[in-house]
Amino acid sequence: MTEENHCYENAIAERINGILKDEFYLDQCFFSLKNAKIATKNTIKSIIIKDYTYL
């Protein structure tokens, strides 16, 4: 993050976090850190696959 932890100083990271939470439902409660990591990895992989299919 930034020194002052202000969202305007790190707008790109905040936008990405917002997309992950809103569009891919990563704002839910997970039973464990392992489950949260798996869900995040799967989401990122699906985003990458979608981007490469348009090339």
C-alpha positions in Angstrom: 0.0 0.0 0.0 1.0 3.6 0.4 2.6 5.4 3.3 -0.6 7.1 4.4 -2.9 4.2 3.3 -5.1 6.6 1.4 -7.1 5.0 -1.5 -6.5 8.0 -3.8 -2.7 7.3 -3.6 -3.2 3.8 -4.8 -6.2 4.0 -7.2 -5.2 1.2 -9.5 -4.9 -1.4 -6.7 -8.1 -0.2 -5.2 -9.9 -0.5 -8.5 -8.6 -4.1 -9.0 -9.7 -5.0 -5.4 -13.1 -3.6 -6.1 -13.5 -5.6 -9.3 -12.5 -8.8 -7.6 -14.9 -8.2 -4.8 -17.9 -7.0 -6.9 -17.7 -9.0 -10.0 -16.2 -12.3 -8.7 -17.7 -12.4 -5.3 -14.5 -12.4 -3.4 -16.0 -10.3 -0.6 -17.6 -13.4 0.9 -16.4 -15.0 4.1 -14.2 -18.0 3.6 -13.8 -20.9 5.9 -10.0 -20.7 5.8 -7.1 -18.7 4.3 -6.5 -21.7 2.0 -10.0 -21.4 0.5 -9.6 -17.7 0.0 -6.3 -18.2 -1.8 -7.7 -20.8 -4.1 -10.7 -18.7 -5.0 -8.5 -15.7 -5.7 -6.1 -17.8 -7.9 -9.0 -19.3 -9.8 -10.5 -15.8 -10.4 -7.2 -14.4 -11.7 -6.7 -17.5 -14.0 -10.2 -17.0 -15.4 -9.5 -13.3 -16.1 -6.2 -14.2 -17.8 -7.8 -16.9 -20.0 -10.6 -14.5 -21.0 -8.0 -11.8 -22.1 -6.0 -14.3 -24.1 -9.1 -15.6 -26.0 -9.6 -12.2 -27.5 -6.1 -12.0 -29.1 
